[in-house]
Amino acid sequence: MKKFFAPLSVVFMLFLLILTGCGKEEEASTEASEKKKEEKTEETRTVEHLYGKAEVPAEPKKIVLLSHVSWEGSLVSVGVKPYAVMAYDNEFPPHLTEELEGVKALPYADEINSEEILKLDPDLLIISDRYKPLYDQLSETIPTVVVEVGGDWKEDHLKVAEAAGKLDEGKKVIEDLEKEAEDIGSRVSEKMGDETFMAVAINKKDIRVYGRTNHATNSLLFDDLKLTPAENLPEDFGENISIEGLAKYDPDHILDVSYFNSGEFYDSVTQGEVWKSLKAVQNGNVHTLKTTWGYWDPIERQKGLKEIESLLLSE
C-alpha cells in the first residue's frame, strides 16, 4: 500500500490555522473575563457619616435600613424602595404600609445579630447611631452609613437620601414640604390668630408632652406650621408626666398623637377630672391624629400636614 505524505507547505498552513484559532479563542476568553470584571466593579461614591466615610455603590440596589425611627419613609420619598427594614411586631409604620409592600420585615431589636444581616447580602446598610457594635462588625464587609438620630429631621433625611444616591431629590422633597406647610400654617393663623397648641401622646403608663424644639413633632408644629406653643411647654424635646402633671398646661388646642387611642390608662386620662378641666377639652378642641409615628420622615410629615389641615380648617 502506498503511503500518502502531505506536502510540507500544507502541513505548515494547517499549523498556522490551529495557532490562529487558539489565539482567537484565548482572546475571546480574555475579553469575556475582562467584561465580567467590569460588570462586578461598580462605580462608587464617598459618603461622609457619623463614624467616618464609606464607599457606597453609585446606585445601590439592595438597601437594608435599621432604625427605630421611620427613615424608610425618606427612601420612599425619593423613589427608592428598601430591601429590608425593621418592623414592630412584623408590622410597618401605619403611614408606610402600602409603600413598603413586599419589603422584608426584620424584628425590631436593640441588639442585632450581624450574621443575620450578612445573610441578606445588602449592597448598602444604613443604620442609626445606636447600632455602633453592628457598624464595628460589618463596615469592612458591607458599605455602611451611620446616621445620628437628632433633633433635626431634615439632616437625617438628607443623609439617608445621600446614601441612596438621591441627595438632590431629597432636597426637593424638603422644599415641597416647606411650601405646603407655609400655606397651611398661614391659613391656620388667619383663622385662629394666637390660639395656643400642645401635642400630647398618652402612653400605657404616662403622658408625653411634646416641647418646643429637638424633635420632629415639635418642628412640624412650631417651625413648619408656625403654630403658637402653649405656655409652660418644655423648651427641649418634651417630658413624660403623670395625669396630675397636665394641670400646669392649659392650651387652646390639644393635638392628640397617641399611638393607641384606647386602653385602661388612656381612658383614665381622658375621662378624668384633670383632663376635663382643660380649656381645650371643654371647648371641644382636642384634635386626634392618625399619623402618630413621630414625623421623622417626609411621607408621614406630608400626611400629618394634610390631616392637621383637615382637622383645623374644615371645622
C-alpha positions in Angstrom: 0.0 0.0 0.0 1.3 3.4 -0.9 1.5 5.9 2.0 0.4 9.4 1.4 2.6 12.2 2.6 1.2 15.8 2.6 3.4 18.4 1.2 5.3 20.4 3.8 3.6 23.6 2.8 0.2 22.2 3.6 1.3 21.0 7.0 2.6 24.4 7.7 -0.6 26.1 6.7 -2.6 23.7 8.9 -0.3 24.5 11.9 -0.8 28.2 11.3 -4.6 27.8 11.2 -4.6 25.9 14.5 -2.4 28.6 16.2 -4.7 31.3 14.9 -7.8 29.6 16.2 -6.3 29.1 19.6 -5.2 32.7 19.7 -8.8 33.9 18.9 -10.3 31.6 21.5 -7.8 32.9 24.1 -8.5 36.5 23.1 -12.3 35.9 23.3 -11.8 34.3 26.7 -9.7 37.2 27.9 -12.3 39.7 26.7 -15.1 37.8 28.4 -13.2 37.7 31.6 -12.4 41.4 31.5 -16.1 42.1 30.8 -17.1 40.2 33.8 -14.6 42.1 35.9 -16.0 45.4 34.7 -19.6 44.2 35.5 -18.5 43.3 39.0 -16.7 46.6 39.5 -19.4 49.1 40.1 -18.9 52.9 40.4 -18.8 54.1 43.9 -19.4 57.3 45.8 -17.8 58.5 49.1 -20.4 59.3 51.8 -19.3 61.0 55.0 -21.3 59.9 58.0 -21.2 59.9 61.8 -18.3 57.5 62.1 -16.2 58.4 59.1 -16.5 57.8 55.4 -18.0 54.9 53.4 -17.5 53.9 49.7 -21.0 53.0 48.6 -22.4 51.9 45.2 -23.3 54.8 42.9 -26.8 53.3 42.6 -27.4 50.8 45.4 -29.9 48.1 44.5 -30.3 46.3 47.8 -30.6 48.6 50.8 -31.1 47.4 54.4 -32.1 50.1 56.8 -32.0 49.7 60.6 -33.5 52.4 62.8 -36.1 53.0 65.5 -37.5 56.0 63.5 -39.0 55.7 60.1 -36.2 56.7 57.8 -37.5 54.2 55.3 -40.0 57.0 54.5 -37.1 59.1 53.4 -36.1 56.4 50.9 -39.6 56.0 49.6 -40.0 59.8 49.2 -37.1 59.9 46.7 -38.3 56.9 44.8 -36.2 54.1 46.4 -37.7 51.0 47.9 -35.6 49.4 50.6 -34.9 45.6 50.6 -35.4 45.2 54.3 -36.3 47.4 57.3 -37.2 46.8 61.0 -40.9 46.3 61.9 -42.7 46.4 65.2 -44.5 43.0 65.7 -43.8 42.4 62.0 -45.9 45.5 61.1 -44.6 48.5 59.3 -45.5 52.1 60.4 -49.1 52.7 59.5 -48.3 55.6 57.2 -46.0 53.4 55.2 -47.9 50.1 55.0 -48.7 50.5 51.3 -45.4 52.0 50.3 -43.5 49.1 51.9 -45.5 46.3 50.5 -43.1 43.4 49.5 -40.3 44.7 51.7 -38.7 42.2 54.1 -39.6 42.9 57.7 -36.8 42.5 60.3 -37.6 42.0 64.0 -37.4 45.2 66.0 -34.5 44.9 68.4 -32.0 47.0 70.4 -29.3 44.4 69.5 -28.9 42.9 66.1 -27.1 39.7 65.1 -24.6 40.6 62.4 -24.8 37.2 60.9 -28.4 37.7 60.1 -27.6 40.9 58.2 -24.8 39.2 56.3 -27.3 36.6 55.1 -29.3 39.4 53.5 -26.3 40.3 51.3 -27.1 44.0 51.0 -25.0 46.4 48.9 -25.7 49.2 51.3 -26.5 49.3 55.0 -28.0 52.4 56.7 -28.1 52.3 60.5 -28.8 54.7 63.4 -26.0 55.5 65.8 -27.4 53.2 68.5 -26.1 50.3 66.4 -22.4 51.1 66.8 -21.5 47.5 67.6 -23.0 46.4 64.3 -21.0 49.1 62.5 -17.8 47.8 64.1 -18.6 44.3 62.9 -19.8 44.9 59.4 -18.4 48.1 58.0 -15.4 46.3 56.5 -17.7 43.9 54.7 -20.8 45.9 53.8 -20.8 49.6 52.8 -22.3 51.2 55.9 -23.6 54.7 56.6 -24.4 55.7 60.1 -26.9 58.5 60.8 -27.3 60.1 64.2 -30.9 60.3 65.4 -31.1 64.0 66.3 -33.4 66.9 66.7 -33.3 68.0 63.1 -35.2 65.5 60.9 -34.0 67.3 57.8 -30.4 66.4 58.4 -31.3 62.7 58.9 -33.5 62.7 55.8 -30.8 64.2 53.6 -28.1 61.8 54.9 -30.3 58.8 54.1 -31.1 60.3 50.7 -27.4 60.9 50.0 -26.5 57.4 51.0 -29.0 56.1 48.4 -27.6 58.4 45.7 -30.7 60.7 45.8 -29.5 63.9 47.5 -30.9 66.3 45.0 -34.3 64.6 45.1 -34.1 64.7 48.9 -33.6 68.4 48.9 -36.6 68.8 46.6 -38.8 66.8 49.0 -37.9 69.3 51.8 -38.6 72.3 49.6 -42.0 71.0 48.6 -42.9 70.2 52.2 -41.9 73.7 53.4 -44.1 75.3 50.8 -47.1 73.2 51.8 -46.6 73.8 55.5 -46.2 77.6 54.9 -49.5 77.6 53.0 -51.4 75.6 55.7 -49.8 77.4 58.6 -50.8 80.8 57.2 -54.4 79.8 56.8 -54.5 78.3 60.3 -53.1 81.6 61.7 -55.6 83.6 59.7 -58.4 81.6 61.2 -57.1 81.1 64.8 -54.8 84.0 65.4 -52.6 83.4 68.5 -54.6 80.5 69.9 -52.1 78.1 71.6 -51.3 74.5 70.8 -49.8 71.5 72.6 -49.2 68.0 71.4 -49.6 65.0 73.7 -49.2 61.3 73.5 -50.9 59.2 76.1 -48.8 56.1 76.6 -49.5 52.9 78.6 -48.4 54.4 81.9 -47.7 58.1 81.5 -48.3 61.1 79.2 -45.7 62.6 76.8 -46.0 66.3 76.5 -44.0 67.5 73.4 -41.8 70.5 73.8 -40.7 73.3 71.5 -37.5 72.0 69.9 -35.3 69.0 69.2 -38.0 66.6 68.0 -39.6 66.2 64.6 -43.1 66.6 66.0 -42.1 69.9 67.6 -40.5 71.2 64.4 -43.6 70.3 62.4 -45.9 72.3 64.7 -43.8 75.3 65.7 -41.3 75.7 62.9 -43.1 74.5 59.8 -46.7 75.4 60.6 -45.6 78.2 63.0 -48.4 77.5 65.5 -48.2 79.3 68.8 -46.9 77.0 71.6 -48.8 76.7 74.8 -47.3 78.4 77.9 -45.1 76.2 80.1 -44.2 73.8 77.3 -40.7 72.3 77.8 -38.0 74.1 75.8 -36.4 70.8 74.7 -38.0 67.8 73.1 -40.6 67.2 75.8 -41.3 65.4 79.1 -43.2 62.5 80.4 -45.7 63.4 83.2 -48.5 61.9 85.3 -52.1 62.7 84.9 -51.8 65.4 87.6 -49.0 67.0 85.7 -51.4 68.1 83.0 -52.7 70.8 85.3 -49.9 73.2 84.5 -50.8 73.3 80.8 -53.9 74.9 79.6 -53.7 75.3 75.8 -56.5 76.4 73.5 -55.9 73.3 71.3 -54.6 69.8 72.1 -53.2 67.6 69.3 -53.5 64.0 70.4 -50.8 61.9 68.7 -51.3 58.9 70.9 -50.4 55.7 69.1 -53.1 53.7 70.9 -56.3 55.6 71.5 -57.7 53.1 73.9 -56.8 51.1 77.0 -57.1 51.4 80.7 -54.6 54.3 81.2 -55.8 56.2 78.1 -59.4 56.0 79.4 -58.3 57.0 82.9 -56.7 60.2 81.4 -59.4 61.2 79.0 -62.2 60.5 81.4 -60.5 62.0 84.5 -61.2 65.4 86.1 -57.8 67.0 85.3 -58.3 66.3 81.6 -61.9 67.5 81.6 -60.8 70.7 83.3 -58.5 71.8 80.4 -59.8 74.6 78.3 -59.2 72.7 75.0 -61.2 69.8 76.2 -64.1 72.0 77.4 -64.2 73.8 74.1 -64.1 70.7 72.0 -60.6 71.5 70.7 -58.9 68.1 71.1 -57.8 67.0 67.7 -56.9 63.3 67.4 -54.4 62.5 64.6 -54.0 59.1 63.0 -50.4 59.8 61.8 -48.5 59.3 65.1 -45.1 57.8 64.4 -43.1 60.9 65.3 -43.0 62.7 61.9 -39.3 61.8 61.3 -39.9 61.1 57.6 -41.3 63.2 54.7 -44.2 60.7 54.0 -45.6 61.0 57.5 -45.0 64.7 57.6 -46.9 65.3 54.5 -49.8 63.1 55.6 -49.7 64.8 59.0 -49.9 68.2 57.3 -53.0 67.2 55.4 -54.6 65.8 58.5 -53.9 68.9 60.5 -55.3 71.0 57.7 -58.5 68.9 57.7 -58.9 69.0 61.5 -58.2 72.7 62.0 -59.6 74.3 58.8 -62.6 72.2 57.9 -64.3 72.6 61.3 
